[in-house]
């Protein structure tokens, strides 16, 4: 099933400032409302970008001209996008200095959190490329759009993970979350590279 092939890309979507932002939001006073707004904004933008890519490439897999390897034009475009994402991710692996705007997240309110989720998950270069790749892949292979919504749902779950940990662990999360955030900040690029390469292999061998 193609849906199982695209689900790992949800980890690419949240790796980096996306998940770090979610961790910072749970340290704010109204963390529940802010976290919900952030996740909903992200879900809306991901669905829109993925949906646009799905519609623009619909039928290309069946009607498009395939090469001798069985790859369509859309497959090659997706491969180029993924290679770009992998190179960009690798080049920025040592950029540990957080953006200046992150320093203001702990005092954020639900409305700017929603806008940030919409912009960060929808138009951050690596996320934009990933959403387009998912939409193009599903469409060109004749898969229904709802499979992409499962991908969106998993991305939302990963983004909500810090808030869910606080909700279930309570005060114990205060000592646990900084360690997880630090590990993610240092190693998320490795997870992204592995998943991207995995998806490239799937396309080449599919």
N, C-alpha and C positions, 0 to 999 in steps of 0.2 A: 504494500500500500504506500502511495506517495506521501500520505499524511505523516507516516512514521519517519520518512526521510527528511521532512522539513522541520519537524519539532525541535531537533537539537539546535537549530538556528535561533531559537528563543534565547539561548544563553548568550549568543553574540549580541542580541538586541540590548541586553541589560548590562553587559560587561563594561566597566569603566565608570564615567561620571553618572550614568543612569542609575546604577544600583547604589553608588555612594550617596547620591542625592536622597534616595529612599531611606538610607541609614540616618542621614542628617535630619530628615523630617521627623523621625520618631523621637528625637530629642526635644522637639518643640512642645509647647504647652497644649495645643489642640491637635496632637499628632494624628488622632483618628480621622478627623475631617480632612486634614491636610493630606494625609496619605491616600485617602479615598479619592480626593480631587486629582491628585497627581497621577494615580493609576488610570482613572477614567479619561483624563486628557491624553495620556499615552495610548490607550485603547482606541480612542477616536481617530487620532492621527495615523496610527499604524494601519487601521482598517481602511482609511481613505487612500493612503498611498498604495497599499497592497491591492485594493480594489481597482484603482486607476490602472495599475500595471496589468492586472488580470484582464480588464476590458480591452486595453490597447493591444494585448497580445493574443486575445481569444481567437482560437482557430488556427493560429500560426503553426502549431505542432502538426496538425493534420494537413493543412493546405500549403504550408511553407515547404520550400525545397530543402531536402536533407542531403547531407554529404554522404560519401561512401561509408563513413563511420556511423551513420544513423542519426547524427546530431542535426538539429534544425538551426535556422538563423537565430531564433530566440535562445536556444541552448548556448550558442556561442556568445551572445550578448550577456547572458547570465554568468557565463564563465569569466568573461572579461571584468564584469562588475565584482565578482567574488575575488579575483586576483587583485584587483585594485584595493578592495577592502583588506585583504591579507597583507599587502605591502604597506598600506597606511597604518594598519594596526601594529605591525612589526616596527615601523619607524618611530612610532610614538610610545613604544613600550617603556622607555625610561623617563618619560615626562611625568614625574611624580608631583610636581608643583600643581596644586589644585587651582582651578580658575577663581578669579576674585569674587565672582558672583556667589560662589558656594559659601562664603563667609556670612552671607545674609539669609541663608536658608532657615536657620533656627528661629527666626522671627517672621517667617512667611505666614501668609493667610491662605485659605483654600483657593481663592480666585487666582492669585499668581502661581500657586502650585499647579492648578489645572493648566494654565497657559504654559508653564515650564514643561509639564509632562507632554503636552501637545507638541511643542517645538523640539524638545530634546529627543523624544522617541520617534518623532515623525521626520525630522529634518536634519538631525545630526548625521554627518556623512556616512558613517558605518551603518547606522540604522536605516537611513534612506536606501542605501544600496541593498541591504538585507531584505527590507520589505518589498522592494521592486523585484528582487530575485525570487522571492517566494511567490508573489503574484504571477510573474512571468512563467515560472516553472510549472505551477499548477495549471494555468491556462493552456500553455503549449502542450501539456500532456493530457488535456481533456478532462481534468479533475474538477469537481464542483467547488464553488467558492467557499462553501461552509468548511471545507478542510482548512482553509486559511484562517477561519475564525477560531479553530481549535489552537492553531499556532498563536493567535492573538491572546487567547485565554491563558495559555501557558506562560506567555510573556507577562501578562498581568499578575499571574500567581507569583512569578519570580520577583517582580517589582514589589509586590505586597508582602514578601517574605519577612523583611525587617519588622513591619507592623504586626504581622501574625505572631512573630516571636515574642514581641513585647506583650501582646494580648494574652499569650499562653504562659509565658515564663514570668511575667511581672518584673519584680525588682531584680531577679536573677539575671535578666537580660542586660542589665547595666554593665556587668562585668564581661558578659559573653559577646555582645554586639561589637564593641570596639575591636576585639581580636578578629572577628569575622570580617569586619570592614577593612582592617589592615591587610588581611590576607587577600581579599578580593582586589584591593588597590594595587597590590604587588603582582598578583598572578592571573588576573582576569584576561590579560592579553594572550596568555598561553592557552586558556580554554577556548578563546575566540579563534585562534589559529588552528587548533585541532579540529574544531567543528567546521570551519570554513574548508579546510583541506578534505575533511570527510565528505562534505557536500559536493565538492568538486569531483572527487572520485566517483560518487554516486552518479553524477551527470555523465561523466566520461564512460562509465561502465554500464549505464542504464540503457 
